[in-house]
Amino acid sequence: MMIGLVLLIFIAYYMFSSSNAGGSCCEGHQSQSNNSLDILSERYARGEIQREEYLERKQELSGKKQQISIKKG
C-alpha cells in the first residue's frame, strides 16, 4: 500500500514538473511588445511599409511616442 502511494506521488510530480519545464508557464515566450516589433521589422525588411511608417509605428510600440495636440482654430 505504501509503495503504491509513493509511486503515485512520484508519477504526479513527474507529470507536473515536465509540463512546466521547470519554470513558470509563460517562461520562454516572447513578450507581446517584442513580438510586435519583430513583425514590424520584418514588414519593413520585405518592403511592405516605408521608412517613415516603420519609424512611427516603432515609436508607438516602444511607448516613446509623444502626444500631439491639435488646436482647433
mmCIF file of the C-alpha atoms, coordinates in Angstrom:
data_MODEL
# 
_entry.id   MODEL 
# 
loop_
_atom_site.group_PDB 
_atom_site.id 
_atom_site.type_symbol 
_atom_site.label_atom_id 
_atom_site.label_alt_id 
_atom_site.label_comp_id 
_atom_site.label_asym_id 
_atom_site.label_entity_id 
_atom_site.label_seq_id 
_atom_site.pdbx_PDB_ins_code 
_atom_site.Cartn_x 
_atom_site.Cartn_y 
_atom_site.Cartn_z 
_atom_site.occupancy 
_atom_site.B_iso_or_equiv 
_atom_site.pdbx_formal_charge 
_atom_site.auth_seq_id 
_atom_site.auth_comp_id 
_atom_site.auth_asym_id 
_atom_site.auth_atom_id 
_atom_site.pdbx_PDB_model_num 
ATOM 1  C CA . MET A 1 1  ? 0.000  0.000  0.000   1.00 0.00 ? 1  MET A CA 1 
ATOM 2  C CA . MET A 1 2  ? 2.782  2.435  0.914   1.00 0.00 ? 2  MET A CA 1 
ATOM 3  C CA . ILE A 1 3  ? 4.735  1.630  -2.252  1.00 0.00 ? 3  ILE A CA 1 
ATOM 4  C CA . GLY A 1 4  ? 1.650  2.430  -4.361  1.00 0.00 ? 4  GLY A CA 1 
ATOM 5  C CA . LEU A 1 5  ? 1.230  5.808  -2.679  1.00 0.00 ? 5  LEU A CA 1 
ATOM 6  C CA . VAL A 1 6  ? 4.898  6.710  -3.154  1.00 0.00 ? 6  VAL A CA 1 
ATOM 7  C CA . LEU A 1 7  ? 4.683  5.614  -6.797  1.00 0.00 ? 7  LEU A CA 1 
ATOM 8  C CA . LEU A 1 8  ? 1.548  7.720  -7.335  1.00 0.00 ? 8  LEU A CA 1 
ATOM 9  C CA . ILE A 1 9  ? 3.217  10.793 -5.809  1.00 0.00 ? 9  ILE A CA 1 
ATOM 10 C CA . PHE A 1 10 ? 6.311  10.247 -7.969  1.00 0.00 ? 10 PHE A CA 1 
ATOM 11 C CA . ILE A 1 11 ? 4.213  9.972  -11.154 1.00 0.00 ? 11 ILE A CA 1 
ATOM 12 C CA . ALA A 1 12 ? 2.195  13.088 -10.271 1.00 0.00 ? 12 ALA A CA 1 
ATOM 13 C CA . TYR A 1 13 ? 5.375  15.037 -9.536  1.00 0.00 ? 13 TYR A CA 1 
ATOM 14 C CA . TYR A 1 14 ? 6.947  13.942 -12.825 1.00 0.00 ? 14 TYR A CA 1 
ATOM 15 C CA . MET A 1 15 ? 3.858  14.906 -14.844 1.00 0.00 ? 15 MET A CA 1 
ATOM 16 C CA . PHE A 1 16 ? 3.597  18.386 -13.346 1.00 0.00 ? 16 PHE A CA 1 
ATOM 17 C CA . SER A 1 17 ? 7.297  19.179 -13.396 1.00 0.00 ? 17 SER A CA 1 
ATOM 18 C CA . SER A 1 18 ? 7.799  18.114 -17.021 1.00 0.00 ? 18 SER A CA 1 
ATOM 19 C CA . SER A 1 19 ? 4.757  20.039 -18.254 1.00 0.00 ? 19 SER A CA 1 
ATOM 20 C CA . ASN A 1 20 ? 6.135  23.281 -16.802 1.00 0.00 ? 20 ASN A CA 1 
ATOM 21 C CA . ALA A 1 21 ? 9.681  22.517 -17.956 1.00 0.00 ? 21 ALA A CA 1 
ATOM 22 C CA . GLY A 1 22 ? 10.989 23.531 -14.556 1.00 0.00 ? 22 GLY A CA 1 
ATOM 23 C CA . GLY A 1 23 ? 9.652  27.071 -14.684 1.00 0.00 ? 23 GLY A CA 1 
ATOM 24 C CA . SER A 1 24 ? 6.578  29.166 -14.971 1.00 0.00 ? 24 SER A CA 1 
ATOM 25 C CA . CYS A 1 25 ? 4.010  28.578 -17.683 1.00 0.00 ? 25 CYS A CA 1 
ATOM 26 C CA . CYS A 1 26 ? 4.994  31.739 -19.535 1.00 0.00 ? 26 CYS A CA 1 
ATOM 27 C CA . GLU A 1 27 ? 8.745  31.256 -19.415 1.00 0.00 ? 27 GLU A CA 1 
ATOM 28 C CA . GLY A 1 28 ? 10.333 31.115 -22.846 1.00 0.00 ? 28 GLY A CA 1 
ATOM 29 C CA . HIS A 1 29 ? 7.565  33.085 -24.513 1.00 0.00 ? 29 HIS A CA 1 
ATOM 30 C CA . GLN A 1 30 ? 8.404  36.432 -26.038 1.00 0.00 ? 30 GLN A CA 1 
ATOM 31 C CA . SER A 1 31 ? 6.605  39.442 -24.768 1.00 0.00 ? 31 SER A CA 1 
ATOM 32 C CA . GLN A 1 32 ? 3.899  40.852 -26.976 1.00 0.00 ? 32 GLN A CA 1 
ATOM 33 C CA . SER A 1 33 ? 5.832  44.067 -27.466 1.00 0.00 ? 33 SER A CA 1 
ATOM 34 C CA . ASN A 1 34 ? 8.943  42.304 -28.749 1.00 0.00 ? 34 ASN A CA 1 
ATOM 35 C CA . ASN A 1 35 ? 6.855  40.091 -30.980 1.00 0.00 ? 35 ASN A CA 1 
ATOM 36 C CA . SER A 1 36 ? 5.131  43.143 -32.461 1.00 0.00 ? 36 SER A CA 1 
ATOM 37 C CA . LEU A 1 37 ? 8.448  44.883 -33.061 1.00 0.00 ? 37 LEU A CA 1 
ATOM 38 C CA . ASP A 1 38 ? 9.777  41.777 -34.781 1.00 0.00 ? 38 ASP A CA 1 
ATOM 39 C CA . ILE A 1 39 ? 6.767  41.653 -37.094 1.00 0.00 ? 39 ILE A CA 1 
ATOM 40 C CA . LEU A 1 40 ? 7.134  45.357 -37.834 1.00 0.00 ? 40 LEU A CA 1 
ATOM 41 C CA . SER A 1 41 ? 10.818 44.923 -38.648 1.00 0.00 ? 41 SER A CA 1 
ATOM 42 C CA . GLU A 1 42 ? 10.036 42.009 -40.954 1.00 0.00 ? 42 GLU A CA 1 
ATOM 43 C CA . ARG A 1 43 ? 7.409  44.046 -42.804 1.00 0.00 ? 43 ARG A CA 1 
ATOM 44 C CA . TYR A 1 44 ? 9.909  46.873 -43.262 1.00 0.00 ? 44 TYR A CA 1 
ATOM 45 C CA . ALA A 1 45 ? 12.590 44.467 -44.458 1.00 0.00 ? 45 ALA A CA 1 
ATOM 46 C CA . ARG A 1 46 ? 10.203 42.979 -47.029 1.00 0.00 ? 46 ARG A CA 1 
ATOM 47 C CA . GLY A 1 47 ? 9.370  46.460 -48.293 1.00 0.00 ? 47 GLY A CA 1 
ATOM 48 C CA . GLU A 1 48 ? 5.717  46.340 -47.245 1.00 0.00 ? 48 GLU A CA 1 
ATOM 49 C CA . ILE A 1 49 ? 5.964  49.665 -45.391 1.00 0.00 ? 49 ILE A CA 1 
ATOM 50 C CA . GLN A 1 50 ? 8.030  52.797 -45.908 1.00 0.00 ? 50 GLN A CA 1 
ATOM 51 C CA . ARG A 1 51 ? 10.737 54.080 -43.554 1.00 0.00 ? 51 ARG A CA 1 
ATOM 52 C CA . GLU A 1 52 ? 8.578  56.871 -42.096 1.00 0.00 ? 52 GLU A CA 1 
ATOM 53 C CA . GLU A 1 53 ? 5.738  54.480 -41.276 1.00 0.00 ? 53 GLU A CA 1 
ATOM 54 C CA . TYR A 1 54 ? 8.218  51.997 -39.799 1.00 0.00 ? 54 TYR A CA 1 
ATOM 55 C CA . LEU A 1 55 ? 9.787  54.618 -37.508 1.00 0.00 ? 55 LEU A CA 1 
ATOM 56 C CA . GLU A 1 56 ? 6.405  55.973 -36.424 1.00 0.00 ? 56 GLU A CA 1 
ATOM 57 C CA . ARG A 1 57 ? 4.999  52.558 -35.575 1.00 0.00 ? 57 ARG A CA 1 
ATOM 58 C CA . LYS A 1 58 ? 8.219  51.558 -33.837 1.00 0.00 ? 58 LYS A CA 1 
ATOM 59 C CA . GLN A 1 59 ? 7.935  54.600 -31.570 1.00 0.00 ? 59 GLN A CA 1 
ATOM 60 C CA . GLU A 1 60 ? 4.301  53.764 -30.829 1.00 0.00 ? 60 GLU A CA 1 
ATOM 61 C CA . LEU A 1 61 ? 5.097  50.168 -29.944 1.00 0.00 ? 61 LEU A CA 1 
ATOM 62 C CA . SER A 1 62 ? 8.058  51.050 -27.760 1.00 0.00 ? 62 SER A CA 1 
ATOM 63 C CA . GLY A 1 63 ? 5.997  53.651 -25.868 1.00 0.00 ? 63 GLY A CA 1 
ATOM 64 C CA . LYS A 1 64 ? 8.176  56.610 -26.806 1.00 0.00 ? 64 LYS A CA 1 
ATOM 65 C CA . LYS A 1 65 ? 5.671  58.424 -28.985 1.00 0.00 ? 65 LYS A CA 1 
ATOM 66 C CA . GLN A 1 66 ? 4.805  61.877 -27.767 1.00 0.00 ? 66 GLN A CA 1 
ATOM 67 C CA . GLN A 1 67 ? 1.235  63.068 -27.715 1.00 0.00 ? 67 GLN A CA 1 
ATOM 68 C CA . ILE A 1 68 ? 0.398  65.594 -30.418 1.00 0.00 ? 68 ILE A CA 1 
ATOM 69 C CA . SER A 1 69 ? -2.254 68.153 -29.603 1.00 0.00 ? 69 SER A CA 1 
ATOM 70 C CA . ILE A 1 70 ? -4.338 69.596 -32.403 1.00 0.00 ? 70 ILE A CA 1 
ATOM 71 C CA . LYS A 1 71 ? -5.585 73.117 -31.884 1.00 0.00 ? 71 LYS A CA 1 
ATOM 72 C CA . LYS A 1 72 ? -8.892 73.991 -33.445 1.00 0.00 ? 72 LYS A CA 1 
ATOM 73 C CA . GLY A 1 73 ? -8.938 77.495 -34.807 1.00 0.00 ? 73 GLY A CA 1 
# 
